[in-house]
Amino acid sequence: MKSSTWNPPLLSAAILAASALFASAYGDDCGPLQQAATVDITMTPNGLPMVPVTLNGSPRKFLFGTAGGLSTISKAAADSLNLQAISTRTKLVSSNGNASQQFVSVDSLVYGGLAAKDLQFMISPNPNLGSPNLPVDGELTGDMMDRFDTEMDFVGGKLSYFLPDHCDGHVVHWTTVPASVVPFRRGQPGSRNITDTHIRFHVNLDGKDLLAVLNTAIPRSQLNAKTAEANFNVTGDTQGTVPLGNMTGRKVFGYVFKSMSFGDVTVTDPHVVIIPDIVGLNDPNNAGRSDSRIKKVDDDLEPDLSIGMDVLKKLHIYIATKENKLYITAADQPTGSQ
């Protein structure tokens, strides 16, 4: 097996079809919104957003992911495209406990009318890619598109990408109703991980302030079991919980909270899945860190709360990259211009 260094793929750095747009993407003056691309969304049987991509001339369906960190391709899809897996020091871990340290190089990618060459995808640690409930060949995440602003309109079935050089705050074009503005950050405080594209922000769940991430790759929102017990005194034995099976022998259960608020926008009665923290559990190299005999290298990668499609489909969200702000309205707001 060959070994090499994985480099973070930046789709925007290799644009062919829209190269002229990128000259203005980092200009000093602000201006009106400029749309760079739009993509139609279809849904998997369990309600996850899929987008069409073309890899090396082959049409494929990928998940649209906001919490994957690094874009991935399934081992089966990589094999079907005759892509050679290469070992890397970069490690991709998933919430189901699996890990991957392989990537492949792709000659060409076309997505939403944008085209790029010489990109790299990590081999996915998710064994369910390609299954009947998840009929996709990979997941396209923020490492490819984080130089754009992203508008998510799940009710309308559209993803739209905009240049980030607009005037601050002038992004809510779909309604005249004021949006809730929520600050976010990409990396962990003090982290040097330039590939970390998770969107982290604060959410109020039943009066408690929690750190959350946007996660379009899960059908239902998920709360860490330790957080559920510490903040809400909710365990698998709490009245009102619904057993949902187990993960590696640990209980998984559902619980209905009263409200989940994003600033002034509130979703009532969110049904949340309570899951154990098993990130890195099946990673054979999840050794103890050099600075601690207790902590493992895969610890502390997950937030308190992952906002899944059950909640996100009720919202209209604009991710303003340069501002580090989310603009959020309810999905059913009256249309209009401002």
Contacts in CASP RR format, 6 or more apart in sequence:
PFRMAT RR
TARGET T0000
AUTHOR 0000-0000-0000
METHOD contacts of the structure
MODEL  1
MKSSTWNPPLLSAAILAASALFASAYGDDCGPLQQAATVDITMTPNGLPM
VPVTLNGSPRKFLFGTAGGLSTISKAAADSLNLQAISTRTKLVSSNGNAS
QQFVSVDSLVYGGLAAKDLQFMISPNPNLGSPNLPVDGELTGDMMDRFDT
EMDFVGGKLSYFLPDHCDGHVVHWTTVPASVVPFRRGQPGSRNITDTHIR
FHVNLDGKDLLAVLNTAIPRSQLNAKTAEANFNVTGDTQGTVPLGNMTGR
KVFGYVFKSMSFGDVTVTDPHVVIIPDIVGLNDPNNAGRSDSRIKKVDDD
LEPDLSIGMDVLKKLHIYIATKENKLYITAADQPTGSQ
1 85 0 8 1.000
1 86 0 8 1.000
1 87 0 8 1.000
2 84 0 8 1.000
2 86 0 8 1.000
2 87 0 8 1.000
3 86 0 8 1.000
3 87 0 8 1.000
3 88 0 8 1.000
4 86 0 8 1.000
4 87 0 8 1.000
4 88 0 8 1.000
5 88 0 8 1.000
5 89 0 8 1.000
6 86 0 8 1.000
6 88 0 8 1.000
6 89 0 8 1.000
6 90 0 8 1.000
6 103 0 8 1.000
6 120 0 8 1.000
6 122 0 8 1.000
7 120 0 8 1.000
8 70 0 8 1.000
8 120 0 8 1.000
8 143 0 8 1.000
8 194 0 8 1.000
8 195 0 8 1.000
9 71 0 8 1.000
9 119 0 8 1.000
9 120 0 8 1.000
9 121 0 8 1.000
9 143 0 8 1.000
9 144 0 8 1.000
10 143 0 8 1.000
10 144 0 8 1.000
10 147 0 8 1.000
11 109 0 8 1.000
11 111 0 8 1.000
11 114 0 8 1.000
11 116 0 8 1.000
11 119 0 8 1.000
11 144 0 8 1.000
11 145 0 8 1.000
11 147 0 8 1.000
12 22 0 8 1.000
12 25 0 8 1.000
12 145 0 8 1.000
12 147 0 8 1.000
12 148 0 8 1.000
13 116 0 8 1.000
13 147 0 8 1.000
14 116 0 8 1.000
14 117 0 8 1.000
14 118 0 8 1.000
14 119 0 8 1.000
15 21 0 8 1.000
15 22 0 8 1.000
15 114 0 8 1.000
15 115 0 8 1.000
15 116 0 8 1.000
16 115 0 8 1.000
16 116 0 8 1.000
16 117 0 8 1.000
17 113 0 8 1.000
17 114 0 8 1.000
17 115 0 8 1.000
18 36 0 8 1.000
18 37 0 8 1.000
18 113 0 8 1.000
18 114 0 8 1.000
21 34 0 8 1.000
21 36 0 8 1.000
21 163 0 8 1.000
24 34 0 8 1.000
24 163 0 8 1.000
24 165 0 8 1.000
25 147 0 8 1.000
25 163 0 8 1.000
25 164 0 8 1.000
25 165 0 8 1.000
26 165 0 8 1.000
27 165 0 8 1.000
29 165 0 8 1.000
30 165 0 8 1.000
30 166 0 8 1.000
30 167 0 8 1.000
30 168 0 8 1.000
30 170 0 8 1.000
31 165 0 8 1.000
31 166 0 8 1.000
31 167 0 8 1.000
31 170 0 8 1.000
32 166 0 8 1.000
32 167 0 8 1.000
32 170 0 8 1.000
33 162 0 8 1.000
33 163 0 8 1.000
33 166 0 8 1.000
33 170 0 8 1.000
33 171 0 8 1.000
33 173 0 8 1.000
34 162 0 8 1.000
34 163 0 8 1.000
34 165 0 8 1.000
34 166 0 8 1.000
35 160 0 8 1.000
35 161 0 8 1.000
35 162 0 8 1.000
36 114 0 8 1.000
36 148 0 8 1.000
36 161 0 8 1.000
36 162 0 8 1.000
36 163 0 8 1.000
37 111 0 8 1.000
37 112 0 8 1.000
37 113 0 8 1.000
37 114 0 8 1.000
37 148 0 8 1.000
37 160 0 8 1.000
37 161 0 8 1.000
38 112 0 8 1.000
38 158 0 8 1.000
38 159 0 8 1.000
38 160 0 8 1.000
38 161 0 8 1.000
39 51 0 8 1.000
39 52 0 8 1.000
39 64 0 8 1.000
39 111 0 8 1.000
39 112 0 8 1.000
39 158 0 8 1.000
39 159 0 8 1.000
39 160 0 8 1.000
39 161 0 8 1.000
40 51 0 8 1.000
40 52 0 8 1.000
40 157 0 8 1.000
40 158 0 8 1.000
41 49 0 8 1.000
41 50 0 8 1.000
41 51 0 8 1.000
41 64 0 8 1.000
41 154 0 8 1.000
41 156 0 8 1.000
41 157 0 8 1.000
41 158 0 8 1.000
41 159 0 8 1.000
42 49 0 8 1.000
42 50 0 8 1.000
42 61 0 8 1.000
43 49 0 8 1.000
43 50 0 8 1.000
44 50 0 8 1.000
44 63 0 8 1.000
44 133 0 8 1.000
44 134 0 8 1.000
44 135 0 8 1.000
44 136 0 8 1.000
45 132 0 8 1.000
45 133 0 8 1.000
45 135 0 8 1.000
46 133 0 8 1.000
46 134 0 8 1.000
46 219 0 8 1.000
47 219 0 8 1.000
47 309 0 8 1.000
48 63 0 8 1.000
48 134 0 8 1.000
48 216 0 8 1.000
48 217 0 8 1.000
48 218 0 8 1.000
48 219 0 8 1.000
48 309 0 8 1.000
49 63 0 8 1.000
49 64 0 8 1.000
49 65 0 8 1.000
49 154 0 8 1.000
49 159 0 8 1.000
49 216 0 8 1.000
49 309 0 8 1.000
50 61 0 8 1.000
50 62 0 8 1.000
50 63 0 8 1.000
50 64 0 8 1.000
50 135 0 8 1.000
50 136 0 8 1.000
51 61 0 8 1.000
51 62 0 8 1.000
51 63 0 8 1.000
51 64 0 8 1.000
51 111 0 8 1.000
51 140 0 8 1.000
51 159 0 8 1.000
52 59 0 8 1.000
52 60 0 8 1.000
52 61 0 8 1.000
52 62 0 8 1.000
52 111 0 8 1.000
52 112 0 8 1.000
53 59 0 8 1.000
53 60 0 8 1.000
53 61 0 8 1.000
53 62 0 8 1.000
53 109 0 8 1.000
53 110 0 8 1.000
53 111 0 8 1.000
53 140 0 8 1.000
54 60 0 8 1.000
54 108 0 8 1.000
54 109 0 8 1.000
54 110 0 8 1.000
54 111 0 8 1.000
55 73 0 8 1.000
55 81 0 8 1.000
55 106 0 8 1.000
55 108 0 8 1.000
55 109 0 8 1.000
55 137 0 8 1.000
56 81 0 8 1.000
56 106 0 8 1.000
56 107 0 8 1.000
56 108 0 8 1.000
57 108 0 8 1.000
57 110 0 8 1.000
58 81 0 8 1.000
60 77 0 8 1.000
60 136 0 8 1.000
60 137 0 8 1.000
60 138 0 8 1.000
61 135 0 8 1.000
61 136 0 8 1.000
61 137 0 8 1.000
62 136 0 8 1.000
62 137 0 8 1.000
62 138 0 8 1.000
62 139 0 8 1.000
62 140 0 8 1.000
63 134 0 8 1.000
63 136 0 8 1.000
63 138 0 8 1.000
63 139 0 8 1.000
63 140 0 8 1.000
63 216 0 8 1.000
63 217 0 8 1.000
64 139 0 8 1.000
64 140 0 8 1.000
64 159 0 8 1.000
64 216 0 8 1.000
65 139 0 8 1.000
65 140 0 8 1.000
65 141 0 8 1.000
65 142 0 8 1.000
65 215 0 8 1.000
65 216 0 8 1.000
65 217 0 8 1.000
66 141 0 8 1.000
66 142 0 8 1.000
66 198 0 8 1.000
66 199 0 8 1.000
66 213 0 8 1.000
66 214 0 8 1.000
66 215 0 8 1.000
66 216 0 8 1.000
66 217 0 8 1.000
67 141 0 8 1.000
67 198 0 8 1.000
67 199 0 8 1.000
67 213 0 8 1.000
67 214 0 8 1.000
67 215 0 8 1.000
67 216 0 8 1.000
67 217 0 8 1.000
67 218 0 8 1.000
67 306 0 8 1.000
68 139 0 8 1.000
68 141 0 8 1.000
68 142 0 8 1.000
68 197 0 8 1.000
68 198 0 8 1.000
68 215 0 8 1.000
68 217 0 8 1.000
69 92 0 8 1.000
69 141 0 8 1.000
69 142 0 8 1.000
69 143 0 8 1.000
69 195 0 8 1.000
69 196 0 8 1.000
69 197 0 8 1.000
69 198 0 8 1.000
70 90 0 8 1.000
70 92 0 8 1.000
70 122 0 8 1.000
70 141 0 8 1.000
70 143 0 8 1.000
70 195 0 8 1.000
70 197 0 8 1.000
71 121 0 8 1.000
71 122 0 8 1.000
71 138 0 8 1.000
71 139 0 8 1.000
71 140 0 8 1.000
71 141 0 8 1.000
71 142 0 8 1.000
71 143 0 8 1.000
71 144 0 8 1.000
72 92 0 8 1.000
72 100 0 8 1.000
72 121 0 8 1.000
72 122 0 8 1.000
72 123 0 8 1.000
72 124 0 8 1.000
72 125 0 8 1.000
72 126 0 8 1.000
72 138 0 8 1.000
72 139 0 8 1.000
72 141 0 8 1.000
73 83 0 8 1.000
73 104 0 8 1.000
73 106 0 8 1.000
73 121 0 8 1.000
73 122 0 8 1.000
73 123 0 8 1.000
73 124 0 8 1.000
73 137 0 8 1.000
73 138 0 8 1.000
74 123 0 8 1.000
74 124 0 8 1.000
74 126 0 8 1.000
74 129 0 8 1.000
74 130 0 8 1.000
74 136 0 8 1.000
74 137 0 8 1.000
74 138 0 8 1.000
75 85 0 8 1.000
75 123 0 8 1.000
75 124 0 8 1.000
76 129 0 8 1.000
76 130 0 8 1.000
76 137 0 8 1.000
77 129 0 8 1.000
77 137 0 8 1.000
77 138 0 8 1.000
78 85 0 8 1.000
78 104 0 8 1.000
78 121 0 8 1.000
78 123 0 8 1.000
81 106 0 8 1.000
83 104 0 8 1.000
83 105 0 8 1.000
83 106 0 8 1.000
84 104 0 8 1.000
84 105 0 8 1.000
85 102 0 8 1.000
85 103 0 8 1.000
85 104 0 8 1.000
85 123 0 8 1.000
86 102 0 8 1.000
86 103 0 8 1.000
86 104 0 8 1.000
86 105 0 8 1.000
87 101 0 8 1.000
87 102 0 8 1.000
88 101 0 8 1.000
88 102 0 8 1.000
88 103 0 8 1.000
88 122 0 8 1.000
89 101 0 8 1.000
90 101 0 8 1.000
90 103 0 8 1.000
90 122 0 8 1.000
90 195 0 8 1.000
91 99 0 8 1.000
91 100 0 8 1.000
91 101 0 8 1.000
91 283 0 8 1.000
91 285 0 8 1.000
92 99 0 8 1.000
92 100 0 8 1.000
92 101 0 8 1.000
92 122 0 8 1.000
92 124 0 8 1.000
92 125 0 8 1.000
93 99 0 8 1.000
93 125 0 8 1.000
93 279 0 8 1.000
93 280 0 8 1.000
93 283 0 8 1.000
93 298 0 8 1.000
93 301 0 8 1.000
94 125 0 8 1.000
94 126 0 8 1.000
94 279 0 8 1.000
95 222 0 8 1.000
95 275 0 8 1.000
95 278 0 8 1.000
95 279 0 8 1.000
95 302 0 8 1.000
95 306 0 8 1.000
96 125 0 8 1.000
96 126 0 8 1.000
96 127 0 8 1.000
96 247 0 8 1.000
96 278 0 8 1.000
97 125 0 8 1.000
97 248 0 8 1.000
97 278 0 8 1.000
97 279 0 8 1.000
97 280 0 8 1.000
97 281 0 8 1.000
97 282 0 8 1.000
97 283 0 8 1.000
98 125 0 8 1.000
98 126 0 8 1.000
98 127 0 8 1.000
98 280 0 8 1.000
98 282 0 8 1.000
98 283 0 8 1.000
99 125 0 8 1.000
99 280 0 8 1.000
99 282 0 8 1.000
99 283 0 8 1.000
99 285 0 8 1.000
99 286 0 8 1.000
99 298 0 8 1.000
100 122 0 8 1.000
100 123 0 8 1.000
100 124 0 8 1.000
100 125 0 8 1.000
101 285 0 8 1.000
102 122 0 8 1.000
102 123 0 8 1.000
103 120 0 8 1.000
103 121 0 8 1.000
103 122 0 8 1.000
103 123 0 8 1.000
104 120 0 8 1.000
104 121 0 8 1.000
104 123 0 8 1.000
105 118 0 8 1.000
105 119 0 8 1.000
105 120 0 8 1.000
106 118 0 8 1.000
106 119 0 8 1.000
106 120 0 8 1.000
106 121 0 8 1.000
107 117 0 8 1.000
107 118 0 8 1.000
108 115 0 8 1.000
108 116 0 8 1.000
108 117 0 8 1.000
109 115 0 8 1.000
109 116 0 8 1.000
109 117 0 8 1.000
109 119 0 8 1.000
109 144 0 8 1.000
111 140 0 8 1.000
111 144 0 8 1.000
114 161 0 8 1.000
119 144 0 8 1.000
121 138 0 8 1.000
124 138 0 8 1.000
124 139 0 8 1.000
126 134 0 8 1.000
126 139 0 8 1.000
128 134 0 8 1.000
129 136 0 8 1.000
129 137 0 8 1.000
129 138 0 8 1.000
129 139 0 8 1.000
130 136 0 8 1.000
130 137 0 8 1.000
139 217 0 8 1.000
141 197 0 8 1.000
142 197 0 8 1.000
143 195 0 8 1.000
143 197 0 8 1.000
145 161 0 8 1.000
146 186 0 8 1.000
146 197 0 8 1.000
146 321 0 8 1.000
147 164 0 8 1.000
147 321 0 8 1.000
148 161 0 8 1.000
148 162 0 8 1.000
148 163 0 8 1.000
148 164 0 8 1.000
148 321 0 8 1.000
149 161 0 8 1.000
149 162 0 8 1.000
149 163 0 8 1.000
149 164 0 8 1.000
149 166 0 8 1.000
149 171 0 8 1.000
149 318 0 8 1.000
149 319 0 8 1.000
149 320 0 8 1.000
149 321 0 8 1.000
149 322 0 8 1.000
150 159 0 8 1.000
150 160 0 8 1.000
150 161 0 8 1.000
150 162 0 8 1.000
150 318 0 8 1.000
150 319 0 8 1.000
150 321 0 8 1.000
151 158 0 8 1.000
151 159 0 8 1.000
151 160 0 8 1.000
151 161 0 8 1.000
151 162 0 8 1.000
151 171 0 8 1.000
151 174 0 8 1.000
151 316 0 8 1.000
151 317 0 8 1.000
151 318 0 8 1.000
151 319 0 8 1.000
152 159 0 8 1.000
152 216 0 8 1.000
152 312 0 8 1.000
152 315 0 8 1.000
152 316 0 8 1.000
152 317 0 8 1.000
152 318 0 8 1.000
152 319 0 8 1.000
153 159 0 8 1.000
153 160 0 8 1.000
153 174 0 8 1.000
153 316 0 8 1.000
153 331 0 8 1.000
154 309 0 8 1.000
154 312 0 8 1.000
154 313 0 8 1.000
154 315 0 8 1.000
154 331 0 8 1.000
155 313 0 8 1.000
155 316 0 8 1.000
155 331 0 8 1.000
155 332 0 8 1.000
162 171 0 8 1.000
164 320 0 8 1.000
164 321 0 8 1.000
164 322 0 8 1.000
164 323 0 8 1.000
165 322 0 8 1.000
168 320 0 8 1.000
168 323 0 8 1.000
169 181 0 8 1.000
169 320 0 8 1.000
169 323 0 8 1.000
169 325 0 8 1.000
169 327 0 8 1.000
171 318 0 8 1.000
171 320 0 8 1.000
171 327 0 8 1.000
172 178 0 8 1.000
172 179 0 8 1.000
172 318 0 8 1.000
172 327 0 8 1.000
172 329 0 8 1.000
172 338 0 8 1.000
173 336 0 8 1.000
173 337 0 8 1.000
173 338 0 8 1.000
174 316 0 8 1.000
174 329 0 8 1.000
174 333 0 8 1.000
174 335 0 8 1.000
174 336 0 8 1.000
175 316 0 8 1.000
175 329 0 8 1.000
175 333 0 8 1.000
175 334 0 8 1.000
175 335 0 8 1.000
175 336 0 8 1.000
175 338 0 8 1.000
176 334 0 8 1.000
176 336 0 8 1.000
176 337 0 8 1.000
176 338 0 8 1.000
177 329 0 8 1.000
177 333 0 8 1.000
177 334 0 8 1.000
178 264 0 8 1.000
179 265 0 8 1.000
179 318 0 8 1.000
179 327 0 8 1.000
179 328 0 8 1.000
179 329 0 8 1.000
180 262 0 8 1.000
180 263 0 8 1.000
180 264 0 8 1.000
180 265 0 8 1.000
180 327 0 8 1.000
180 328 0 8 1.000
180 329 0 8 1.000
181 325 0 8 1.000
181 326 0 8 1.000
181 327 0 8 1.000
181 328 0 8 1.000
182 201 0 8 1.000
182 202 0 8 1.000
182 262 0 8 1.000
182 263 0 8 1.000
182 325 0 8 1.000
182 326 0 8 1.000
182 328 0 8 1.000
183 201 0 8 1.000
183 324 0 8 1.000
183 325 0 8 1.000
183 326 0 8 1.000
184 199 0 8 1.000
184 200 0 8 1.000
184 201 0 8 1.000
184 319 0 8 1.000
184 324 0 8 1.000
184 325 0 8 1.000
184 326 0 8 1.000
185 200 0 8 1.000
185 201 0 8 1.000
185 324 0 8 1.000
186 196 0 8 1.000
186 197 0 8 1.000
186 198 0 8 1.000
186 199 0 8 1.000
186 200 0 8 1.000
186 324 0 8 1.000
187 193 0 8 1.000
187 196 0 8 1.000
187 198 0 8 1.000
187 200 0 8 1.000
188 196 0 8 1.000
188 200 0 8 1.000
188 300 0 8 1.000
198 213 0 8 1.000
198 303 0 8 1.000
199 213 0 8 1.000
199 214 0 8 1.000
199 319 0 8 1.000
199 326 0 8 1.000
200 211 0 8 1.000
200 212 0 8 1.000
200 213 0 8 1.000
200 303 0 8 1.000
201 211 0 8 1.000
201 212 0 8 1.000
201 213 0 8 1.000
201 214 0 8 1.000
201 326 0 8 1.000
202 209 0 8 1.000
202 210 0 8 1.000
202 211 0 8 1.000
202 212 0 8 1.000
203 209 0 8 1.000
203 210 0 8 1.000
203 212 0 8 1.000
203 260 0 8 1.000
203 261 0 8 1.000
203 262 0 8 1.000
203 305 0 8 1.000
203 307 0 8 1.000
204 210 0 8 1.000
204 259 0 8 1.000
204 260 0 8 1.000
204 261 0 8 1.000
204 263 0 8 1.000
205 223 0 8 1.000
205 257 0 8 1.000
205 259 0 8 1.000
205 260 0 8 1.000
205 261 0 8 1.000
205 270 0 8 1.000
205 272 0 8 1.000
205 305 0 8 1.000
206 232 0 8 1.000
206 257 0 8 1.000
206 258 0 8 1.000
206 259 0 8 1.000
207 259 0 8 1.000
208 231 0 8 1.000
208 232 0 8 1.000
210 227 0 8 1.000
210 231 0 8 1.000
210 303 0 8 1.000
210 304 0 8 1.000
210 305 0 8 1.000
211 303 0 8 1.000
211 304 0 8 1.000
211 305 0 8 1.000
212 303 0 8 1.000
212 304 0 8 1.000
212 305 0 8 1.000
212 306 0 8 1.000
212 307 0 8 1.000
213 303 0 8 1.000
213 305 0 8 1.000
213 306 0 8 1.000
213 307 0 8 1.000
214 307 0 8 1.000
214 308 0 8 1.000
214 312 0 8 1.000
214 317 0 8 1.000
215 222 0 8 1.000
215 306 0 8 1.000
215 307 0 8 1.000
215 308 0 8 1.000
216 308 0 8 1.000
216 309 0 8 1.000
216 312 0 8 1.000
218 306 0 8 1.000
218 308 0 8 1.000
218 309 0 8 1.000
219 308 0 8 1.000
219 309 0 8 1.000
219 310 0 8 1.000
220 271 0 8 1.000
220 272 0 8 1.000
220 273 0 8 1.000
220 308 0 8 1.000
220 309 0 8 1.000
220 310 0 8 1.000
221 260 0 8 1.000
221 270 0 8 1.000
221 271 0 8 1.000
221 272 0 8 1.000
221 273 0 8 1.000
221 305 0 8 1.000
221 306 0 8 1.000
221 307 0 8 1.000
221 308 0 8 1.000
221 310 0 8 1.000
221 311 0 8 1.000
222 272 0 8 1.000
222 273 0 8 1.000
222 274 0 8 1.000
222 275 0 8 1.000
222 305 0 8 1.000
222 306 0 8 1.000
222 308 0 8 1.000
223 255 0 8 1.000
223 272 0 8 1.000
223 273 0 8 1.000
223 274 0 8 1.000
223 275 0 8 1.000
223 304 0 8 1.000
223 305 0 8 1.000
223 306 0 8 1.000
224 274 0 8 1.000
224 275 0 8 1.000
224 277 0 8 1.000
224 302 0 8 1.000
224 303 0 8 1.000
224 304 0 8 1.000
224 305 0 8 1.000
225 235 0 8 1.000
225 250 0 8 1.000
225 251 0 8 1.000
225 274 0 8 1.000
225 275 0 8 1.000
225 276 0 8 1.000
225 277 0 8 1.000
226 277 0 8 1.000
227 304 0 8 1.000
227 305 0 8 1.000
228 234 0 8 1.000
228 235 0 8 1.000
228 255 0 8 1.000
228 274 0 8 1.000
229 235 0 8 1.000
231 304 0 8 1.000
232 257 0 8 1.000
234 241 0 8 1.000
234 255 0 8 1.000
234 274 0 8 1.000
235 241 0 8 1.000
236 243 0 8 1.000
236 251 0 8 1.000
236 253 0 8 1.000
236 274 0 8 1.000
238 255 0 8 1.000
240 255 0 8 1.000
240 256 0 8 1.000
241 253 0 8 1.000
241 254 0 8 1.000
241 255 0 8 1.000
241 274 0 8 1.000
242 253 0 8 1.000
242 254 0 8 1.000
242 255 0 8 1.000
243 251 0 8 1.000
243 252 0 8 1.000
243 253 0 8 1.000
243 254 0 8 1.000
244 252 0 8 1.000
244 253 0 8 1.000
244 254 0 8 1.000
244 273 0 8 1.000
245 251 0 8 1.000
245 252 0 8 1.000
245 253 0 8 1.000
246 252 0 8 1.000
247 275 0 8 1.000
247 276 0 8 1.000
247 278 0 8 1.000
248 276 0 8 1.000
248 278 0 8 1.000
248 281 0 8 1.000
250 276 0 8 1.000
250 278 0 8 1.000
251 274 0 8 1.000
251 276 0 8 1.000
252 273 0 8 1.000
252 274 0 8 1.000
252 275 0 8 1.000
252 276 0 8 1.000
253 273 0 8 1.000
253 274 0 8 1.000
254 271 0 8 1.000
254 272 0 8 1.000
254 273 0 8 1.000
254 274 0 8 1.000
255 271 0 8 1.000
255 272 0 8 1.000
255 274 0 8 1.000
256 269 0 8 1.000
256 270 0 8 1.000
256 271 0 8 1.000
256 272 0 8 1.000
257 269 0 8 1.000
257 270 0 8 1.000
257 272 0 8 1.000
258 268 0 8 1.000
258 269 0 8 1.000
259 266 0 8 1.000
259 267 0 8 1.000
259 268 0 8 1.000
259 269 0 8 1.000
259 270 0 8 1.000
260 266 0 8 1.000
260 267 0 8 1.000
260 270 0 8 1.000
260 307 0 8 1.000
260 311 0 8 1.000
261 267 0 8 1.000
262 315 0 8 1.000
262 326 0 8 1.000
262 328 0 8 1.000
263 328 0 8 1.000
265 315 0 8 1.000
265 328 0 8 1.000
265 329 0 8 1.000
265 330 0 8 1.000
267 311 0 8 1.000
267 314 0 8 1.000
267 315 0 8 1.000
270 310 0 8 1.000
270 311 0 8 1.000
271 310 0 8 1.000
272 305 0 8 1.000
277 302 0 8 1.000
279 298 0 8 1.000
279 299 0 8 1.000
279 301 0 8 1.000
279 302 0 8 1.000
280 286 0 8 1.000
280 296 0 8 1.000
280 298 0 8 1.000
283 298 0 8 1.000
285 297 0 8 1.000
286 296 0 8 1.000
286 297 0 8 1.000
286 298 0 8 1.000
287 296 0 8 1.000
287 297 0 8 1.000
288 295 0 8 1.000
288 296 0 8 1.000
288 297 0 8 1.000
289 295 0 8 1.000
289 296 0 8 1.000
289 297 0 8 1.000
313 331 0 8 1.000
314 330 0 8 1.000
314 331 0 8 1.000
315 328 0 8 1.000
315 329 0 8 1.000
315 330 0 8 1.000
315 331 0 8 1.000
316 328 0 8 1.000
316 329 0 8 1.000
316 330 0 8 1.000
316 331 0 8 1.000
316 333 0 8 1.000
317 326 0 8 1.000
317 327 0 8 1.000
317 328 0 8 1.000
318 326 0 8 1.000
318 327 0 8 1.000
318 328 0 8 1.000
319 326 0 8 1.000
320 326 0 8 1.000
320 327 0 8 1.000
END
